[in-house]
Amino acid sequence: MAKQRNISIVNRKAKFEYKFISEFEAGIMLTGTEVKSIKEGKANLSDAYCVFKDHELFIRNLHISEYTQGSYNNHEPKRERKLLLNRHELKKLERRVSEKGMTIVPYKVYFSDRGHIKIQVILSEGKKAYDKRKSIKDKDMKREMDRRYHE
């Protein structure tokens, strides 16, 4: 079997916008052309979000570009896709999301050790404006310290 490249697609805005509470690894139901596009690294998580529908978790607005070699079997780029989690994980997430201010953020798409495509979803709470300012200040201080250390 051929060695797979370690591809991971990350939602960089998520760390700035949300405070992470806990993380879960979820499988995702994909078609063949979607898998091939992800292997090429052509996916975007920036606008993606998770919703519950009939006690099942779905991801919306995950943009997976159409496969260039695909024919009439090509997929719709922003279709709704089902996420696969254990029943007790789903119940826990659904209970926590019903609380005020909690949300589920898709953070990273990657290949597992067995070659399956996984999504890291994070139970999170939205940051307030002053929390964002603190994040910016901490990042600037770290950058300044790194700069002085490497001189």
C-alpha positions, 0 to 999 in steps of 0.5 A: 500500500502506498504511503499517504501524505499527511494532509491536514486542513485547519480552521485558523480563525477558530482559535481566535473566535472561540474558547475551546472546552473539549475536542472530539474526533469524528468520522465523516460520510463522503463520496469518492470524488470528495475523498480525492479532492481532500487528498489534493488538499482542496477543502476549506473549513473557514465558514463551516459549522455543525448542527444537530438534526434528529439527534444526528450531527451534520456539518454545513458549509464545508467547502470541498472543491469539485474533483478535476478528473470527475465526470457527471458523478462529481459532488456538490461543493457545499453539501451537508455531510453527516458526522459519525460519533458514538451515541454517548458522545452525540448525547453529551454534545447535544446536551452541552450545545443546548446551554447558552453560548456553547457551539460545535466548531469543526477545527481540523480535517486530517487523515487518521493512522488507518487512512480514514478522513477524520474531522476534529470538532471542538465544543467551544464557547464564543470569546468576548471582545476583551478576550480577543484583545488579550489573545492578540496581546499574548501573541504579540508578546510571544512574537517579541520574545521569540524575536529577542531570543533569536537575535 
